[in-house]
Amino acid sequence: MKNSLGFFGFIAIIFLTFGITYLDFDNLNFGYNYKAYAMLIIGILLFGFVLYGFKKSSKK
């Protein structure tokens, strides 16, 4: 099994980090924070694909 997350895992962590950083916790309105929510959604999707790849590769 691969020990590192690879490129997509790194990009997922970057998107999650910047999404949380840019999120305004005083005003969680989607219209005001659409960039932060987009980064969080992309980061979660990419991280899901990375975890799915780990699960798929561990079955081999």
mmCIF file as Biopython writes it, N, C-alpha, C and O atoms, coordinates in Angstrom:
data_model
#
loop_
_atom_site.group_PDB
_atom_site.id
_atom_site.type_symbol
_atom_site.label_atom_id
_atom_site.label_alt_id
_atom_site.label_comp_id
_atom_site.label_asym_id
_atom_site.label_entity_id
_atom_site.label_seq_id
_atom_site.pdbx_PDB_ins_code
_atom_site.Cartn_x
_atom_site.Cartn_y
_atom_site.Cartn_z
_atom_site.occupancy
_atom_site.B_iso_or_equiv
_atom_site.auth_seq_id
_atom_site.auth_asym_id
_atom_site.pdbx_PDB_model_num
ATOM 1   N N  . MET A ? 1  ? 0.840   -1.178 0.000  1.0 0.0 1  A 1 
ATOM 2   C CA . MET A ? 1  ? 0.000   0.000  0.000  1.0 0.0 1  A 1 
ATOM 3   C C  . MET A ? 1  ? 0.886   1.244  0.000  1.0 0.0 1  A 1 
ATOM 4   O O  . MET A ? 1  ? 1.949   1.271  0.621  1.0 0.0 1  A 1 
ATOM 5   N N  . LYS A ? 2  ? 0.432   2.247  -0.696 1.0 0.0 2  A 1 
ATOM 6   C CA . LYS A ? 2  ? 1.175   3.488  -0.819 1.0 0.0 2  A 1 
ATOM 7   C C  . LYS A ? 2  ? 1.066   4.301  0.471  1.0 0.0 2  A 1 
ATOM 8   O O  . LYS A ? 2  ? -0.021  4.433  1.035  1.0 0.0 2  A 1 
ATOM 9   N N  . ASN A ? 3  ? 2.192   4.845  0.938  1.0 0.0 3  A 1 
ATOM 10  C CA . ASN A ? 3  ? 2.201   5.578  2.202  1.0 0.0 3  A 1 
ATOM 11  C C  . ASN A ? 3  ? 1.921   7.063  2.044  1.0 0.0 3  A 1 
ATOM 12  O O  . ASN A ? 3  ? 1.588   7.723  3.029  1.0 0.0 3  A 1 
ATOM 13  N N  . SER A ? 4  ? 2.041   7.606  0.852  1.0 0.0 4  A 1 
ATOM 14  C CA . SER A ? 4  ? 1.834   9.043  0.670  1.0 0.0 4  A 1 
ATOM 15  C C  . SER A ? 4  ? 0.499   9.295  -0.018 1.0 0.0 4  A 1 
ATOM 16  O O  . SER A ? 4  ? -0.066  8.412  -0.664 1.0 0.0 4  A 1 
ATOM 17  N N  . LEU A ? 5  ? 0.013   10.513 0.136  1.0 0.0 5  A 1 
ATOM 18  C CA . LEU A ? 5  ? -1.253  10.877 -0.484 1.0 0.0 5  A 1 
ATOM 19  C C  . LEU A ? 5  ? -1.106  11.171 -1.969 1.0 0.0 5  A 1 
ATOM 20  O O  . LEU A ? 5  ? -2.071  11.030 -2.720 1.0 0.0 5  A 1 
ATOM 21  N N  . GLY A ? 6  ? 0.053   11.567 -2.398 1.0 0.0 6  A 1 
ATOM 22  C CA . GLY A ? 6  ? 0.267   11.892 -3.797 1.0 0.0 6  A 1 
ATOM 23  C C  . GLY A ? 6  ? -0.187  13.303 -4.121 1.0 0.0 6  A 1 
ATOM 24  O O  . GLY A ? 6  ? -0.506  14.097 -3.235 1.0 0.0 6  A 1 
ATOM 25  N N  . PHE A ? 7  ? -0.205  13.592 -5.407 1.0 0.0 7  A 1 
ATOM 26  C CA . PHE A ? 7  ? -0.530  14.937 -5.875 1.0 0.0 7  A 1 
ATOM 27  C C  . PHE A ? 7  ? -1.970  15.318 -5.552 1.0 0.0 7  A 1 
ATOM 28  O O  . PHE A ? 7  ? -2.220  16.412 -5.045 1.0 0.0 7  A 1 
ATOM 29  N N  . PHE A ? 8  ? -2.923  14.428 -5.840 1.0 0.0 8  A 1 
ATOM 30  C CA . PHE A ? 8  ? -4.331  14.759 -5.619 1.0 0.0 8  A 1 
ATOM 31  C C  . PHE A ? 8  ? -4.650  14.895 -4.132 1.0 0.0 8  A 1 
ATOM 32  O O  . PHE A ? 8  ? -5.480  15.720 -3.751 1.0 0.0 8  A 1 
ATOM 33  N N  . GLY A ? 9  ? -4.014  14.114 -3.311 1.0 0.0 9  A 1 
ATOM 34  C CA . GLY A ? 9  ? -4.197  14.256 -1.869 1.0 0.0 9  A 1 
ATOM 35  C C  . GLY A ? 9  ? -3.666  15.580 -1.360 1.0 0.0 9  A 1 
ATOM 36  O O  . GLY A ? 9  ? -4.283  16.220 -0.508 1.0 0.0 9  A 1 
ATOM 37  N N  . PHE A ? 10 ? -2.516  15.990 -1.885 1.0 0.0 10 A 1 
ATOM 38  C CA . PHE A ? 10 ? -1.941  17.281 -1.507 1.0 0.0 10 A 1 
ATOM 39  C C  . PHE A ? 10 ? -2.857  18.427 -1.934 1.0 0.0 10 A 1 
ATOM 40  O O  . PHE A ? 10 ? -3.101  19.349 -1.155 1.0 0.0 10 A 1 
ATOM 41  N N  . ILE A ? 11 ? -3.362  18.375 -3.160 1.0 0.0 11 A 1 
ATOM 42  C CA . ILE A ? 11 ? -4.268  19.423 -3.650 1.0 0.0 11 A 1 
ATOM 43  C C  . ILE A ? 11 ? -5.559  19.440 -2.828 1.0 0.0 11 A 1 
ATOM 44  O O  . ILE A ? 11 ? -6.094  20.511 -2.543 1.0 0.0 11 A 1 
ATOM 45  N N  . ALA A ? 12 ? -6.062  18.266 -2.447 1.0 0.0 12 A 1 
ATOM 46  C CA . ALA A ? 12 ? -7.268  18.201 -1.621 1.0 0.0 12 A 1 
ATOM 47  C C  . ALA A ? 12 ? -7.040  18.880 -0.279 1.0 0.0 12 A 1 
ATOM 48  O O  . ALA A ? 12 ? -7.896  19.628 0.193  1.0 0.0 12 A 1 
ATOM 49  N N  . ILE A ? 13 ? -5.895  18.626 0.335  1.0 0.0 13 A 1 
ATOM 50  C CA . ILE A ? 13 ? -5.589  19.249 1.625  1.0 0.0 13 A 1 
ATOM 51  C C  . ILE A ? 13 ? -5.439  20.758 1.476  1.0 0.0 13 A 1 
ATOM 52  O O  . ILE A ? 13 ? -5.870  21.509 2.351  1.0 0.0 13 A 1 
ATOM 53  N N  . ILE A ? 14 ? -4.837  21.210 0.384  1.0 0.0 14 A 1 
ATOM 54  C CA . ILE A ? 14 ? -4.706  22.655 0.137  1.0 0.0 14 A 1 
ATOM 55  C C  . ILE A ? 14 ? -6.082  23.301 -0.011 1.0 0.0 14 A 1 
ATOM 56  O O  . ILE A ? 14 ? -6.337  24.353 0.576  1.0 0.0 14 A 1 
ATOM 57  N N  . PHE A ? 15 ? -6.978  22.676 -0.799 1.0 0.0 15 A 1 
ATOM 58  C CA . PHE A ? 15 ? -8.330  23.226 -0.968 1.0 0.0 15 A 1 
ATOM 59  C C  . PHE A ? 15 ? -9.078  23.260 0.365  1.0 0.0 15 A 1 
ATOM 60  O O  . PHE A ? 15 ? -9.752  24.245 0.665  1.0 0.0 15 A 1 
ATOM 61  N N  . LEU A ? 16 ? -8.969  22.208 1.160  1.0 0.0 16 A 1 
ATOM 62  C CA . LEU A ? 16 ? -9.645  22.196 2.458  1.0 0.0 16 A 1 
ATOM 63  C C  . LEU A ? 16 ? -9.090  23.273 3.382  1.0 0.0 16 A 1 
ATOM 64  O O  . LEU A ? 16 ? -9.847  23.948 4.080  1.0 0.0 16 A 1 
ATOM 65  N N  . THR A ? 17 ? -7.779  23.433 3.387  1.0 0.0 17 A 1 
ATOM 66  C CA . THR A ? 17 ? -7.151  24.434 4.252  1.0 0.0 17 A 1 
ATOM 67  C C  . THR A ? 17 ? -7.574  25.843 3.872  1.0 0.0 17 A 1 
ATOM 68  O O  . THR A ? 17 ? -7.970  26.628 4.733  1.0 0.0 17 A 1 
ATOM 69  N N  . PHE A ? 18 ? -7.493  26.170 2.584  1.0 0.0 18 A 1 
ATOM 70  C CA . PHE A ? 18 ? -7.872  27.515 2.163  1.0 0.0 18 A 1 
ATOM 71  C C  . PHE A ? 18 ? -9.374  27.736 2.269  1.0 0.0 18 A 1 
ATOM 72  O O  . PHE A ? 18 ? -9.810  28.854 2.543  1.0 0.0 18 A 1 
ATOM 73  N N  . GLY A ? 19 ? -10.169 26.703 2.061  1.0 0.0 19 A 1 
ATOM 74  C CA . GLY A ? 19 ? -11.614 26.842 2.226  1.0 0.0 19 A 1 
ATOM 75  C C  . GLY A ? 19 ? -11.989 27.189 3.650  1.0 0.0 19 A 1 
ATOM 76  O O  . GLY A ? 19 ? -12.834 28.054 3.879  1.0 0.0 19 A 1 
ATOM 77  N N  . ILE A ? 20 ? -11.365 26.520 4.614  1.0 0.0 20 A 1 
ATOM 78  C CA . ILE A ? 20 ? -11.637 26.820 6.023  1.0 0.0 20 A 1 
ATOM 79  C C  . ILE A ? 20 ? -11.090 28.196 6.393  1.0 0.0 20 A 1 
ATOM 80  O O  . ILE A ? 20 ? -11.710 28.926 7.166  1.0 0.0 20 A 1 
ATOM 81  N N  . THR A ? 21 ? -9.929  28.549 5.840  1.0 0.0 21 A 1 
ATOM 82  C CA . THR A ? 21 ? -9.330  29.847 6.147  1.0 0.0 21 A 1 
ATOM 83  C C  . THR A ? 21 ? -10.177 31.000 5.618  1.0 0.0 21 A 1 
ATOM 84  O O  . THR A ? 21 ? -10.355 31.998 6.317  1.0 0.0 21 A 1 
ATOM 85  N N  . TYR A ? 22 ? -10.701 30.885 4.403  1.0 0.0 22 A 1 
ATOM 86  C CA . TYR A ? 22 ? -11.474 31.967 3.795  1.0 0.0 22 A 1 
ATOM 87  C C  . TYR A ? 22 ? -12.914 32.032 4.281  1.0 0.0 22 A 1 
ATOM 88  O O  . TYR A ? 22 ? -13.604 33.016 4.014  1.0 0.0 22 A 1 
ATOM 89  N N  . LEU A ? 23 ? -13.384 31.012 4.985  1.0 0.0 23 A 1 
ATOM 90  C CA . LEU A ? 23 ? -14.760 30.993 5.459  1.0 0.0 23 A 1 
ATOM 91  C C  . LEU A ? 23 ? -14.940 32.023 6.571  1.0 0.0 23 A 1 
ATOM 92  O O  . LEU A ? 23 ? -14.183 32.046 7.541  1.0 0.0 23 A 1 
ATOM 93  N N  . ASP A ? 24 ? -15.948 32.868 6.416  1.0 0.0 24 A 1 
ATOM 94  C CA . ASP A ? 24 ? -16.264 33.870 7.431  1.0 0.0 24 A 1 
ATOM 95  C C  . ASP A ? 24 ? -17.268 33.254 8.401  1.0 0.0 24 A 1 
ATOM 96  O O  . ASP A ? 24 ? -18.439 33.078 8.061  1.0 0.0 24 A 1 
ATOM 97  N N  . PHE A ? 25 ? -16.812 32.930 9.598  1.0 0.0 25 A 1 
ATOM 98  C CA . PHE A ? 25 ? -17.656 32.229 10.561 1.0 0.0 25 A 1 
ATOM 99  C C  . PHE A ? 25 ? -18.707 33.141 11.190 1.0 0.0 25 A 1 
ATOM 100 O O  . PHE A ? 25 ? -19.664 32.646 11.785 1.0 0.0 25 A 1 
ATOM 101 N N  . ASP A ? 26 ? -18.556 34.443 11.074 1.0 0.0 26 A 1 
ATOM 102 C CA . ASP A ? 26 ? -19.565 35.362 11.588 1.0 0.0 26 A 1 
ATOM 103 C C  . ASP A ? 26 ? -20.767 35.442 10.661 1.0 0.0 26 A 1 
ATOM 104 O O  . ASP A ? 26 ? -21.887 35.675 11.113 1.0 0.0 26 A 1 
ATOM 105 N N  . ASN A ? 27 ? -20.541 35.251 9.366  1.0 0.0 27 A 1 
ATOM 106 C CA . ASN A ? 27 ? -21.612 35.292 8.378  1.0 0.0 27 A 1 
ATOM 107 C C  . ASN A ? 27 ? -21.446 34.079 7.464  1.0 0.0 27 A 1 
ATOM 108 O O  . ASN A ? 27 ? -20.653 34.115 6.523  1.0 0.0 27 A 1 
ATOM 109 N N  . LEU A ? 28 ? -22.190 33.009 7.736  1.0 0.0 28 A 1 
ATOM 110 C CA . LEU A ? 28 ? -22.051 31.767 6.975  1.0 0.0 28 A 1 
ATOM 111 C C  . LEU A ? 28 ? -22.966 31.704 5.753  1.0 0.0 28 A 1 
ATOM 112 O O  . LEU A ? 28 ? -23.212 30.619 5.225  1.0 0.0 28 A 1 
ATOM 113 N N  . ASN A ? 29 ? -23.468 32.837 5.303  1.0 0.0 29 A 1 
ATOM 114 C CA . ASN A ? 29 ? -24.329 32.892 4.132  1.0 0.0 29 A 1 
ATOM 115 C C  . ASN A ? 29 ? -23.574 32.407 2.895  1.0 0.0 29 A 1 
ATOM 116 O O  . ASN A ? 29 ? -22.419 32.778 2.684  1.0 0.0 29 A 1 
ATOM 117 N N  . PHE A ? 30 ? -24.237 31.568 2.070  1.0 0.0 30 A 1 
ATOM 118 C CA . PHE A ? 30 ? -23.580 31.013 0.891  1.0 0.0 30 A 1 
ATOM 119 C C  . PHE A ? 30 ? -23.210 32.103 -0.109 1.0 0.0 30 A 1 
ATOM 120 O O  . PHE A ? 30 ? -22.148 32.030 -0.728 1.0 0.0 30 A 1 
ATOM 121 N N  . GLY A ? 31 ? -24.046 33.092 -0.278 1.0 0.0 31 A 1 
ATOM 122 C CA . GLY A ? 31 ? -23.772 34.166 -1.225 1.0 0.0 31 A 1 
ATOM 123 C C  . GLY A ? 31 ? -22.538 34.973 -0.872 1.0 0.0 31 A 1 
ATOM 124 O O  . GLY A ? 31 ? -21.864 35.505 -1.754 1.0 0.0 31 A 1 
ATOM 125 N N  . TYR A ? 32 ? -22.248 35.063 0.392  1.0 0.0 32 A 1 
ATOM 126 C CA . TYR A ? 32 ? -21.085 35.822 0.854  1.0 0.0 32 A 1 
ATOM 127 C C  . TYR A ? 32 ? -19.813 34.979 0.841  1.0 0.0 32 A 1 
ATOM 128 O O  . TYR A ? 32 ? -18.719 35.512 0.655  1.0 0.0 32 A 1 
ATOM 129 N N  . ASN A ? 33 ? -19.947 33.673 1.038  1.0 0.0 33 A 1 
ATOM 130 C CA . ASN A ? 33 ? -18.805 32.766 1.158  1.0 0.0 33 A 1 
ATOM 131 C C  . ASN A ? 33 ? -18.750 31.729 0.040  1.0 0.0 33 A 1 
ATOM 132 O O  . ASN A ? 33 ? -18.277 30.617 0.272  1.0 0.0 33 A 1 
ATOM 133 N N  . TYR A ? 34 ? -19.212 32.050 -1.151 1.0 0.0 34 A 1 
ATOM 134 C CA . TYR A ? 34 ? -19.300 31.032 -2.198 1.0 0.0 34 A 1 
ATOM 135 C C  . TYR A ? 34 ? -17.935 30.481 -2.597 1.0 0.0 34 A 1 
ATOM 136 O O  . TYR A ? 34 ? -17.837 29.304 -2.944 1.0 0.0 34 A 1 
ATOM 137 N N  . LYS A ? 35 ? -16.886 31.288 -2.560 1.0 0.0 35 A 1 
ATOM 138 C CA . LYS A ? 35 ? -15.546 30.786 -2.905 1.0 0.0 35 A 1 
ATOM 139 C C  . LYS A ? 35 ? -15.052 29.792 -1.859 1.0 0.0 35 A 1 
ATOM 140 O O  . LYS A ? 35 ? -14.472 28.762 -2.202 1.0 0.0 35 A 1 
ATOM 141 N N  . ALA A ? 36 ? -15.279 30.099 -0.599 1.0 0.0 36 A 1 
ATOM 142 C CA . ALA A ? 36 ? -14.845 29.197 0.472  1.0 0.0 36 A 1 
ATOM 143 C C  . ALA A ? 36 ? -15.609 27.877 0.408  1.0 0.0 36 A 1 
ATOM 144 O O  . ALA A ? 36 ? -15.020 26.808 0.569  1.0 0.0 36 A 1 
ATOM 145 N N  . TYR A ? 37 ? -16.925 27.952 0.173  1.0 0.0 37 A 1 
ATOM 146 C CA . TYR A ? 37 ? -17.706 26.721 0.070  1.0 0.0 37 A 1 
ATOM 147 C C  . TYR A ? 37 ? -17.299 25.907 -1.155 1.0 0.0 37 A 1 
ATOM 148 O O  . TYR A ? 37 ? -17.262 24.679 -1.091 1.0 0.0 37 A 1 
ATOM 149 N N  . ALA A ? 38 ? -16.995 26.569 -2.261 1.0 0.0 38 A 1 
ATOM 150 C CA . ALA A ? 38 ? -16.546 25.851 -3.457 1.0 0.0 38 A 1 
ATOM 151 C C  . ALA A ? 38 ? -15.226 25.132 -3.189 1.0 0.0 38 A 1 
ATOM 152 O O  . ALA A ? 38 ? -15.048 23.984 -3.596 1.0 0.0 38 A 1 
ATOM 153 N N  . MET A ? 39 ? -14.305 25.803 -2.506 1.0 0.0 39 A 1 
ATOM 154 C CA . MET A ? 39 ? -13.027 25.161 -2.168 1.0 0.0 39 A 1 
ATOM 155 C C  . MET A ? 39 ? -13.231 23.971 -1.241 1.0 0.0 39 A 1 
ATOM 156 O O  . MET A ? 39 ? -12.586 22.936 -1.409 1.0 0.0 39 A 1 
ATOM 157 N N  . LEU A ? 40 ? -14.117 24.108 -0.272 1.0 0.0 40 A 1 
ATOM 158 C CA . LEU A ? 40 ? -14.385 23.000 0.645  1.0 0.0 40 A 1 
ATOM 159 C C  . LEU A ? 40 ? -14.997 21.806 -0.081 1.0 0.0 40 A 1 
ATOM 160 O O  . LEU A ? 40 ? -14.619 20.663 0.176  1.0 0.0 40 A 1 
ATOM 161 N N  . ILE A ? 41 ? -15.936 22.063 -0.981 1.0 0.0 41 A 1 
ATOM 162 C CA . ILE A ? 41 ? -16.578 20.974 -1.719 1.0 0.0 41 A 1 
ATOM 163 C C  . ILE A ? 41 ? -15.578 20.278 -2.628 1.0 0.0 41 A 1 
ATOM 164 O O  . ILE A ? 41 ? -15.556 19.049 -2.694 1.0 0.0 41 A 1 
ATOM 165 N N  . ILE A ? 42 ? -14.751 21.046 -3.328 1.0 0.0 42 A 1 
ATOM 166 C CA . ILE A ? 42 ? -13.733 20.448 -4.202 1.0 0.0 42 A 1 
ATOM 167 C C  . ILE A ? 42 ? -12.735 19.644 -3.382 1.0 0.0 42 A 1 
ATOM 168 O O  . ILE A ? 42 ? -12.346 18.546 -3.782 1.0 0.0 42 A 1 
ATOM 169 N N  . GLY A ? 43 ? -12.318 20.176 -2.245 1.0 0.0 43 A 1 
ATOM 170 C CA . GLY A ? 43 ? -11.382 19.465 -1.381 1.0 0.0 43 A 1 
ATOM 171 C C  . GLY A ? 43 ? -11.950 18.162 -0.851 1.0 0.0 43 A 1 
ATOM 172 O O  . GLY A ? 43 ? -11.251 17.150 -0.806 1.0 0.0 43 A 1 
ATOM 173 N N  . ILE A ? 44 ? -13.216 18.180 -0.448 1.0 0.0 44 A 1 
ATOM 174 C CA . ILE A ? 44 ? -13.857 16.961 0.056  1.0 0.0 44 A 1 
ATOM 175 C C  . ILE A ? 44 ? -13.995 15.929 -1.055 1.0 0.0 44 A 1 
ATOM 176 O O  . ILE A ? 44 ? -13.759 14.742 -0.830 1.0 0.0 44 A 1 
ATOM 177 N N  . LEU A ? 45 ? -14.377 16.371 -2.256 1.0 0.0 45 A 1 
ATOM 178 C CA . LEU A ? 45 ? -14.504 15.436 -3.378 1.0 0.0 45 A 1 
ATOM 179 C C  . LEU A ? 45 ? -13.160 14.820 -3.753 1.0 0.0 45 A 1 
ATOM 180 O O  . LEU A ? 45 ? -13.070 13.610 -3.961 1.0 0.0 45 A 1 
ATOM 181 N N  . LEU A ? 46 ? -12.125 15.637 -3.840 1.0 0.0 46 A 1 
ATOM 182 C CA . LEU A ? 46 ? -10.800 15.109 -4.168 1.0 0.0 46 A 1 
ATOM 183 C C  . LEU A ? 46 ? -10.301 14.149 -3.098 1.0 0.0 46 A 1 
ATOM 184 O O  . LEU A ? 46 ? -9.728  13.106 -3.413 1.0 0.0 46 A 1 
ATOM 185 N N  . PHE A ? 47 ? -10.517 14.496 -1.838 1.0 0.0 47 A 1 
ATOM 186 C CA . PHE A ? 47 ? -10.074 13.618 -0.757 1.0 0.0 47 A 1 
ATOM 187 C C  . PHE A ? 47 ? -10.862 12.310 -0.766 1.0 0.0 47 A 1 
ATOM 188 O O  . PHE A ? 47 ? -10.321 11.254 -0.438 1.0 0.0 47 A 1 
ATOM 189 N N  . GLY A ? 48 ? -12.135 12.382 -1.141 1.0 0.0 48 A 1 
ATOM 190 C CA . GLY A ? 48 ? -12.934 11.164 -1.286 1.0 0.0 48 A 1 
ATOM 191 C C  . GLY A ? 48 ? -12.385 10.260 -2.372 1.0 0.0 48 A 1 
ATOM 192 O O  . GLY A ? 48 ? -12.325 9.044  -2.195 1.0 0.0 48 A 1 
ATOM 193 N N  . PHE A ? 49 ? -11.981 10.845 -3.502 1.0 0.0 49 A 1 
ATOM 194 C CA . PHE A ? 49 ? -11.381 10.052 -4.578 1.0 0.0 49 A 1 
ATOM 195 C C  . PHE A ? 49 ? -10.064 9.426  -4.135 1.0 0.0 49 A 1 
ATOM 196 O O  . PHE A ? 49 ? -9.765  8.287  -4.495 1.0 0.0 49 A 1 
ATOM 197 N N  . VAL A ? 50 ? -9.278  10.158 -3.358 1.0 0.0 50 A 1 
ATOM 198 C CA . VAL A ? 50 ? -8.002  9.619  -2.859 1.0 0.0 50 A 1 
ATOM 199 C C  . VAL A ? 50 ? -8.260  8.444  -1.925 1.0 0.0 50 A 1 
ATOM 200 O O  . VAL A ? 50 ? -7.604  7.408  -2.036 1.0 0.0 50 A 1 
ATOM 201 N N  . LEU A ? 51 ? -9.211  8.594  -1.004 1.0 0.0 51 A 1 
ATOM 202 C CA . LEU A ? 51 ? -9.519  7.501  -0.083 1.0 0.0 51 A 1 
ATOM 203 C C  . LEU A ? 51 ? -10.103 6.303  -0.816 1.0 0.0 51 A 1 
ATOM 204 O O  . LEU A ? 51 ? -9.816  5.160  -0.464 1.0 0.0 51 A 1 
ATOM 205 N N  . TYR A ? 52 ? -10.920 6.555  -1.833 1.0 0.0 52 A 1 
ATOM 206 C CA . TYR A ? 52 ? -11.463 5.470  -2.652 1.0 0.0 52 A 1 
ATOM 207 C C  . TYR A ? 52 ? -10.338 4.735  -3.375 1.0 0.0 52 A 1 
ATOM 208 O O  . TYR A ? 52 ? -10.375 3.510  -3.496 1.0 0.0 52 A 1 
ATOM 209 N N  . GLY A ? 53 ? -9.351  5.466  -3.850 1.0 0.0 53 A 1 
ATOM 210 C CA . GLY A ? 53 ? -8.198  4.844  -4.502 1.0 0.0 53 A 1 
ATOM 211 C C  . GLY A ? 53 ? -7.389  3.998  -3.540 1.0 0.0 53 A 1 
ATOM 212 O O  . GLY A ? 53 ? -6.904  2.928  -3.909 1.0 0.0 53 A 1 
ATOM 213 N N  . PHE A ? 54 ? -7.236  4.472  -2.293 1.0 0.0 54 A 1 
ATOM 214 C CA . PHE A ? 54 ? -6.533  3.677  -1.280 1.0 0.0 54 A 1 
ATOM 215 C C  . PHE A ? 54 ? -7.288  2.380  -0.994 1.0 0.0 54 A 1 
ATOM 216 O O  . PHE A ? 54 ? -6.691  1.310  -0.882 1.0 0.0 54 A 1 
ATOM 217 N N  . LYS A ? 55 ? -8.604  2.497  -0.879 1.0 0.0 55 A 1 
ATOM 218 C CA . LYS A ? 55 ? -9.421  1.324  -0.586 1.0 0.0 55 A 1 
ATOM 219 C C  . LYS A ? 55 ? -9.362  0.326  -1.738 1.0 0.0 55 A 1 
ATOM 220 O O  . LYS A ? 55 ? -9.272  -0.884 -1.525 1.0 0.0 55 A 1 
ATOM 221 N N  . LYS A ? 56 ? -9.412  0.847  -2.955 1.0 0.0 56 A 1 
ATOM 222 C CA . LYS A ? 56 ? -9.383  -0.013 -4.135 1.0 0.0 56 A 1 
ATOM 223 C C  . LYS A ? 56 ? -8.018  -0.689 -4.281 1.0 0.0 56 A 1 
ATOM 224 O O  . LYS A ? 56 ? -7.948  -1.861 -4.650 1.0 0.0 56 A 1 
ATOM 225 N N  . SER A ? 57 ? -6.939  0.032  -3.997 1.0 0.0 57 A 1 
ATOM 226 C CA . SER A ? 57 ? -5.599  -0.541 -4.149 1.0 0.0 57 A 1 
ATOM 227 C C  . SER A ? 57 ? -5.265  -1.524 -3.029 1.0 0.0 57 A 1 
ATOM 228 O O  . SER A ? 57 ? -4.437  -2.414 -3.221 1.0 0.0 57 A 1 
ATOM 229 N N  . SER A ? 58 ? -5.894  -1.378 -1.870 1.0 0.0 58 A 1 
ATOM 230 C CA . SER A ? 58 ? -5.602  -2.293 -0.765 1.0 0.0 58 A 1 
ATOM 231 C C  . SER A ? 58 ? -6.272  -3.651 -0.962 1.0 0.0 58 A 1 
ATOM 232 O O  . SER A ? 58 ? -5.857  -4.635 -0.348 1.0 0.0 58 A 1 
ATOM 233 N N  . LYS A ? 59 ? -7.305  -3.722 -1.809 1.0 0.0 59 A 1 
ATOM 234 C CA . LYS A ? 59 ? -7.982  -4.992 -2.077 1.0 0.0 59 A 1 
ATOM 235 C C  . LYS A ? 59 ? -7.192  -5.880 -3.018 1.0 0.0 59 A 1 
ATOM 236 O O  . LYS A ? 59 ? -7.442  -7.084 -3.078 1.0 0.0 59 A 1 
ATOM 237 N N  . LYS A ? 60 ? -6.244  -5.317 -3.755 1.0 0.0 60 A 1 
ATOM 238 C CA . LYS A ? 60 ? -5.480  -6.099 -4.735 1.0 0.0 60 A 1 
ATOM 239 C C  . LYS A ? 60 ? -4.497  -7.010 -4.080 1.0 0.0 60 A 1 
ATOM 240 O O  . LYS A ? 60 ? -3.776  -7.736 -4.765 1.0 0.0 60 A 1 
#
